[in-house]
Amino acid sequence: MKFKIHHIPQILTDIVLVTAALLLAFLIRFEASIPAADWDILRGTILAIIIVKIGTFYLSGLYERMWRYVSMKELNTLLRA
């Protein structure tokens, strides 16, 4: 897989969505009042989670697909990632 410049917007969008999902999960878990110790956990793990998720998406070929022609094969790849 070769990195292409047009992957950047897709990757940035995924970073924002992964971050938002993690933050929302913490807000729901702690009923919108996240304790200071758990904020530290969130800050300490968010970078690792983003790297793993984006790396998984990239290595599984998610950014190589032409989304105009998505089929069940691509859906299967997405669900495995």
ABEGO torsion letter per residue (X at the ends): XBBBAAAAAAAAAAAAAAAAAAAAAAAAAAGGBBBAAAAAAAAAAAAAAAAAAAAAAAAAGAAABBAAABBAAAAAAAAAX
